[in-house]
Amino acid sequence: MTLRSDTLVGVVAAVGAAGMCMLVTPIPGHPAGWLLPIAVALAAGLTVVVARIAWAAYRHHRLSLRLRATARPATLGAFEVQEVAGVDTAFVAGLRRPQIFCSPQLSGLLEPDELRAVLLHERYHQLDRAPARLVVLEAVAPALRAFRSGRAWLARWTAGLEIAADRHALRQGSSRGALARALLKLPPMQAAGIGIGFVSAIDLRLLALVDGQLAGAEPLPLTWFIVPIAAVAVCLLLVLPA
């Protein structure tokens, strides 16, 4: 999705959210005054979501600071990375300045073409600010996991995020074979939520690499979450009676 279409979707979502807010907000003296509890419940729900996003962002920021404090700057090929002892894979962490963290033994675990594929994959997450997307996802995930369709959407969203990074590596000259071999060689991250790691959504990514399934999977833009929430919150503050 291009920046222009992403912005357009955000504007449409904001207008729609504000419209819904206006519909459910009671007008003084209007017979539909019973809609006030709906507006209050909506405002309360938005407050909870915003609070969860803020808490998840704070936790991730603290974690990234601890990682940077223990990491050692290094260069692998043309990529600047932070080597961290105790991890066996590569991942990106950090909200303001995402960085690639990896194992000091990564170059010994992978062949040169596999290592380049992994670093290109993580470079895409770094440029795309994927940790910020995951912070929002972490905030809404508990509610989505309560439903079967929500769990399926979460799995597909994660796969879409990773497949987009795989596509970037392929466009930069990596091969499908190098990506697939690296996926099978590197172990999954032991600590969930530490960052966006290379070994995620393995099954769906292998399907996409082998026969192109889920080729159209795309992660939802971050503005799809943030803009409607902000629009409804502002609308409620302006319209609800003091």
TARA-V208275 format. One record per residue. N is the residue number from 1. D_CENTER is the distance of its C-alpha to the mean C-alpha in Angstrom with 2 decimals. Layout:
N	D_CENTER
N	D_CENTER
This chain:
1	14.88
2	16.85
3	16.55
4	19.58
5	18.41
6	15.06
7	17.35
8	19.78
9	17.48
10	16.48
11	20.22
12	21.18
13	18.78
14	20.21
15	23.73
16	23.29
17	21.97
18	24.84
19	27.27
20	26.42
21	26.85
22	30.22
23	31.33
24	30.84
25	32.14
26	35.88
27	38.46
28	41.30
29	44.25
30	42.38
31	43.35
32	39.74
33	39.30
34	37.89
35	34.53
36	34.10
37	32.74
38	30.06
39	28.96
40	29.11
41	27.05
42	24.38
43	24.43
44	24.28
45	21.28
46	19.39
47	20.57
48	19.20
49	15.68
50	15.83
51	17.37
52	14.76
53	11.98
54	14.56
55	15.43
56	12.02
57	11.75
58	15.35
59	15.01
60	12.36
61	14.64
62	17.64
63	16.35
64	15.59
65	19.09
66	20.68
67	19.23
68	20.61
69	23.86
70	24.47
71	23.20
72	25.59
73	24.89
74	25.73
75	25.76
76	25.15
77	26.58
78	25.28
79	22.10
80	22.00
81	20.42
82	20.80
83	22.64
84	22.29
85	24.92
86	24.12
87	21.10
88	21.71
89	18.71
90	16.35
91	12.91
92	11.18
93	11.12
94	11.94
95	10.89
96	14.00
97	14.89
98	12.42
99	14.82
100	15.40
101	16.99
102	19.16
103	22.30
104	25.63
105	26.86
106	24.17
107	26.68
108	29.21
109	27.10
110	26.29
111	28.48
112	28.10
113	26.54
114	24.04
115	23.16
116	22.69
117	20.43
118	18.16
119	18.16
120	17.58
121	14.52
122	13.14
123	14.53
124	12.41
125	9.16
126	11.30
127	12.42
128	9.25
129	7.94
130	4.75
131	5.56
132	5.79
133	2.72
134	3.07
135	6.40
136	6.74
137	6.04
138	8.40
139	10.72
140	11.38
141	11.26
142	14.90
143	16.28
144	14.79
145	16.09
146	19.50
147	19.89
148	20.22
149	18.67
150	15.64
151	15.28
152	15.78
153	13.14
154	10.49
155	11.97
156	12.10
157	8.56
158	7.63
159	10.76
160	10.15
161	7.27
162	9.87
163	12.77
164	11.89
165	12.04
166	15.21
167	16.67
168	16.40
169	18.30
170	20.79
171	21.44
172	22.21
173	24.83
174	23.42
175	24.82
176	23.41
177	25.69
178	24.39
179	20.76
180	22.08
181	24.41
182	21.88
183	19.67
184	22.83
185	24.07
186	21.29
187	20.88
188	17.71
189	16.46
190	18.71
191	16.75
192	13.70
193	11.02
194	12.52
195	9.70
196	8.04
197	11.44
198	13.44
199	14.88
200	12.33
201	13.26
202	16.59
203	18.77
204	16.92
205	16.33
206	20.01
207	21.07
208	19.40
209	21.05
210	24.36
211	25.09
212	22.37
213	21.16
214	17.87
215	18.46
216	17.36
217	14.04
218	11.40
219	7.86
220	8.57
221	8.63
222	7.59
223	11.40
224	11.92
225	11.02
226	12.54
227	15.62
228	17.16
229	16.87
230	18.55
231	21.08
232	22.21
233	22.51
234	24.66
235	26.65
236	27.50
237	28.61
238	30.86
239	32.36
240	32.81
241	36.26
242	36.64
